[in-house]
Amino acid sequence: MRTCFVLVLLAACEQDYEVNPTPPDVDPADVTECGFTRVESTAYYRYDCNPVFTSTGEDWADQIGSTAFNVTEVVGHPFYQLWYTGLVDDGTSFPPYAMGYAVSPDGTEFTASEDNPVLDKGEPEEFDSDYMSGNQVVWDPESAQYVMIWQGIHDDPVPTKILNGLGVATSEDGRSWSRLGKNPVFDFGQDDAREVNYCWPLDLTLGEVSGYTGYVAGSSGGDNVCEVYKLNASSLGDWKASDQVVLPVGERDSWDGTGMISMSIASLGGTRYMYYVGFESWTRQGNYVLATNSKLGLAMYDEDQGEWVKEEGPLPLNLTDDGDVSGVEALRVGNRIHLWITDLYEVDGEEKQAIGYFLYDPDFAAEEDGASE
């Protein structure tokens, strides 16, 4: 993913710097306030001052929900962007939702935009008038704009209306967003005539040749699981889902035996890593069922077989035994994969969903192991 937001601002100034086409591999521990502690028997490192993002103190975002990250290199240093859903818990079934935007120079200290919220949920009777989540963002250099997808829900039982759909919006700067007039571009709702019924969006990348490749959770044959499928778009308004499973659920009653609620793909050293949040069970709440007992897993792409292969999991990064992980974002910066994992933290004496920061650094882990021998 790429962004031009800060570069545009810099272009207006006198150029007294050089843009290094191969940015230096900065060790995050050298630029962050706190250090990192290795997670035992792994190549993962946990930031010592987690969580790095809870709520922003904004009156519209008492609690955070789903998140999307982007990173670019500006004058040789990473620049991080975060989009997040926020809500005010007013006790209703569908509290006020909106999306905010924040930036960070190091991936740990985020400053919320003064323009927040940058995207509100839909007007009454629109497809996302009650709920919006699952937001994913990608920078498209060909069209010089950000593209966002999200899941919207309109809680109206009228059969002729889409209750659960995919929305698309675009932005030149990541802050001012324009909804696509064709929204929703894809119906997630139940359809007995369709082989696969889809649950929610999971990830978004640029297409290998053109367009966009999204990943969505879906269920076939009435089995009530949410496995990973592809959702390709030749243009912003034309999205078509595959009926082939990209990543299946685990064995029944296992930690990822019912589905996936979040995922993110990053490449490092020629290997593609798919981090995903799998869940074990459904829990009924009113008229809805919620994914519960969720933890973080990993799959790696096998080029010879042409498929994703799961590693043994879950990864030992969840904070609670039952599992309350709700989101993951993975981005490669230099020779490391940076991970932002949404989990249940204690914040100001209360348990809240918040974002923790982690690194996957196999080279440094190998050096540590070699030094200890």
PyMOL commands that set and color helices and strands:
alter all, ss='L'
color gray80, all
select helices_A, chain A and resi 5-11+28-30+362-372
alter helices_A, ss='H'
color red, helices_A
select strands_A, chain A and resi 36-38+44-47+63-74+77-87+97-104+111-112+119-120+131-140+145-153+164-171+178-179+186-187+196-206+212-220+227-235+238-247+259-268+271-285+288-302+307-310+327-333+336-347+350-360
alter strands_A, ss='S'
color yellow, strands_A
deselect
rebuild
show_as cartoon
